[in-house]
Amino acid sequence: MAYSEALATRIREVLGARDGVSERRMFGGVAWMVHGNMAVGTLGEDLMVRMAPEDAERALGEPHVGPMDFTGRPMRGFVRVDAAGIADDPVLAGWVDAGADHAASLPPK
């Protein structure tokens, strides 16, 4: 599945001022790292967000949020936010910041 370049551009705008951000092609999309730790990524039109496992569990109760699942087994500490849930820039920024803040809290790689 091709990723959304428009979504990638929106994510870049949110992460632009952060220190230690890098970008990599992963999972058929683009992922952003903060000091080497994955923060967020694109999955088609959707957003993958890495969070503390307990925060990810809570986030699953929010609209447009589901488990991140590539293999039939959900990835612990990751959620997938569908396109409808990130249509508004401030909402997207909140998810991107949540992922980036978590990644920044981890030891650098």
C-alpha positions in Angstrom: 0.0 0.0 0.0 1.4 3.4 -1.0 1.6 6.0 1.7 0.1 9.5 1.6 2.7 12.1 0.7 0.2 14.7 1.9 0.1 13.1 5.3 3.9 12.8 5.4 4.2 16.5 4.6 1.7 17.4 7.5 3.8 15.2 9.9 7.0 16.9 8.8 5.5 20.3 9.6 4.6 19.1 13.1 8.1 17.6 13.7 10.1 20.3 12.0 11.2 22.2 15.1 12.1 19.1 17.2 15.7 18.1 17.8 17.0 14.6 16.8 14.3 13.8 14.2 15.1 11.5 11.3 13.0 9.9 8.7 13.1 6.4 7.2 11.1 4.3 4.8 9.5 1.5 6.7 6.5 -0.8 6.5 5.7 0.5 3.0 5.5 4.0 4.3 7.6 6.6 6.2 8.5 6.5 9.8 9.9 9.3 11.9 12.4 8.6 14.7 13.4 10.8 17.6 17.0 10.1 18.7 16.7 6.8 16.9 13.5 5.7 18.5 10.4 5.3 16.4 7.7 7.9 17.1 5.2 7.9 14.3 4.7 6.6 10.8 2.4 6.6 7.8 0.3 3.6 6.7 -1.5 4.6 3.6 -3.7 7.5 4.7 -3.5 6.4 8.4 -1.1 7.2 11.2 0.9 4.8 13.3 1.8 6.2 16.8 4.2 4.7 19.3 3.2 5.3 22.9 3.8 3.9 26.4 1.9 0.6 26.5 -0.6 2.0 29.1 -1.2 5.1 27.0 -1.8 3.0 23.9 -4.3 0.9 25.8 -6.2 4.0 26.8 -6.0 5.5 23.3 -7.8 2.4 21.9 -11.0 3.7 23.5 -10.9 6.9 21.4 -12.8 7.3 18.1 -10.9 6.3 14.9 -8.1 4.5 16.9 -7.4 0.8 16.6 -4.6 -1.6 17.4 -1.5 -1.6 15.2 -1.5 -5.1 13.6 0.7 -6.2 10.7 0.8 -9.9 11.3 -2.5 -10.8 13.1 -0.9 -10.0 16.4 -1.3 -6.4 17.8 2.0 -4.5 18.4 2.2 -3.5 22.1 2.6 0.2 22.6 1.5 1.1 19.1 -1.9 2.4 17.8 -3.3 3.1 14.4 -5.3 6.3 13.8 -7.4 6.2 10.7 -7.5 9.1 8.2 -10.8 10.4 9.6 -9.3 10.7 13.0 -6.4 13.0 11.8 -8.2 15.1 9.3 -7.8 18.2 11.4 -4.3 19.6 11.8 -4.5 20.2 15.5 -5.7 16.7 16.1 -2.9 15.2 13.9 -0.4 17.4 15.8 -1.6 16.0 19.1 -1.0 12.4 18.0 2.4 13.2 16.4 3.5 15.0 19.6 2.4 12.1 21.7 4.5 9.7 19.7 7.5 12.1 19.5 7.3 12.8 23.3 7.3 9.1 24.0 10.2 8.4 21.7 12.2 11.3 23.2 11.7 9.8 26.7 13.5 6.7 25.7 17.3 6.2 25.7 18.8 7.4 22.4 19.9 4.7 20.0 
